[in-house]
Amino acid sequence: MTTSASTIAAPKSSHRIAQYWALTKPRVTQLAVFCAIIGMFLAKDDGLPGWRLVLSATVGIWLLTGAAFAVNCLAEREIDARMARTARRPMAMGDITVTQTAVFAAVIGGAGMWVLYTQVNPLTMWLTFVTFVGYAIIYTMILKPSTPQNIVIGGLSGAMPPALGWCAVTGDVPMQAWLLVLIIFIWTPPHFWALAMYRRDDYAKSGLPMLPVTHGMKVTQLHIWLYSIALAATTMLPFAVHMSGLIYLVSAVLLNAVFLRHSWKIYKHYTDLIARKAFTYSIIYLSLLFVALLVDHYIKL
């Protein structure tokens, strides 16, 4: 029995596409782009933003975000190879070369900048580019390997998507947009430290100065609890400044009650299973919180 060249080439090409797709960390990218889209819709006081603008902004932000994650994979390829959680990433396994990754990041990043500049507005392009530099360069290459507060200091770049989406629609970044950024900024440490706690052995092998490794579990547990309290208070600000109404307020209170319960269990009764559940819930929490903001924006109570 013979196998044609076309049937061999097809699986190889699809596998290569999947590898490049993996470089963009699609699940994390999806959450970032989702928050940007929420920002686009919240930016309109009445009605809906134009679908062409939403599509162009989404594509541009997605491309630049994917480029930032590709650079992250490039910079951390040796670290990823030492960690069980990341050892199967394409660069960690040596399936994609440094040159290929650099070219890929440059192409999709450049395409994203072109889309944002020509189809959205220059300010959105520059803000997204600064976010790219903040994550790919300042956080990944400078902060992450040098300080256990890396996720706190570098968290601003990961918190920017709602502001990028808002700017795409209005060409401006008002106080309301920065409140959304602040929520994600405060959410990031308890979200990421929960992961770092149950993956502490991985991070110890990696050589990265993550808080559970450098300062111990008890300190990290306390930090998660305190940041969770701060997060619950921060999420009340949209209601306090009349940016949102009762639908958001009730949703935020309920979501925070569960978040605080997870954080309290981490603080007082830590197990790896509790930390895993807290990490998973933190992603659901942020998504539902922003959905509640959107629903409240269009259904006023």
Residue, then its C-alpha position, 0 to 999 in steps of 0.5 A: m500500500t502506498t501513501s501519496a505525498s498530498t496525504i502526508a503533507a496535509p497532516k504536517s501542515s495542519h500540525r505546523i499551523a497548530q504549533y504556531w497557533a499554540l504560540t499565541k496562547p489562545r485561551v489567555t488571548q481569548l480572555a484578553v480579547f473578550c475584555a477588550i470587546i466588553g470595553m468596546f460595547l461599554a464605551k457606547d452610551d446608547g446603541l451599539p458600536g459599528w460592527r466593522l469597527v468592532l471586527s477591526a479592533t478585535v482582529g488588531i488587538w488579537l494579533l498584537t496580543g498573540a504576538a506578545f505571547a509568541v515573544n513570551c514563548l521565545a524568551e521563556r523557551e528554556i524555562d518552559a522546558r523545565m516545567a511540566r505545565t509548559a514543557r509541551r509548548p512548541m518552542a520548549m520542545g524545539d519544534i519551532t526555531v527562534t527565527q521562525t517564532a521571531v518572524f511569526a511574532a513580527v508578522i502578526g504584530g505588524a499586521g495588528m498594528w496596521v489594522l488598528y492604525t488604518q481601520v480603528n485609530p492611531l491612539t488604539m494602535w499605540l496603546t496596544f503597542v505599549t501594552f505589547v512592550g509592557y508584557a513581552i519586554i518589561y514583564t517577561m524579560i525584566l520583571k518576571p526573572s528578577t522579582p517575586q512581585n513580577i505579577v503585581i508590577g507587570g499586571l498593568s499590561g495584562a489589565m489593559p484590554p478594556a481600555l484598548g477596546w474603549c479607545a477603539v470606539t471613542g478614541d479616548v480613555p476616560m475614567q470609566a475605562w481605567l476602572l475596568v483596568l483597575i479591576i483586572f489589575i487587582w484580580t491578577p495577583p490572586h488569580f496567578w498566585a493560586l496557580a503558582m501555589y499548586r505549581r510551586d515545585d514547577y516554579a522552583k525548578s524553573g528558577l523564576p522568583m515566584l512568591p510561593v518559592t521565595h517567601g513561602m506558602k503562608v505569605t502567599q496565602l495571606h497575599i491572596w486573601l488581602y488582594s481578594i478583599a481589595l478586589a471585592a472593594t474595587t469591583m464596587l467602584p463602577f456602581a459607586v460612580h454610577m457607571s452601572g446599576l443594580i444588575y451589576l451590583v447584585s452580580a458583583v456581590l454574589l461573585n465576590a462572595v464565592f471568590l472570597r470563600h475560595s480565598w479564605k479556604i486558601y488562607k486557612h485550609y490550603t490544599d493544592l485542590i483548593a488552589r486549583k479550584a480557586f484558579t479555575y473559578s477566578i477565570i469564570y469570575l472575571s468573565l461573568l463580572f464583565v458580562a454583568l457589566l455589559v448586561d447592566h449597561y443595556i438593561k438599566l434597573 
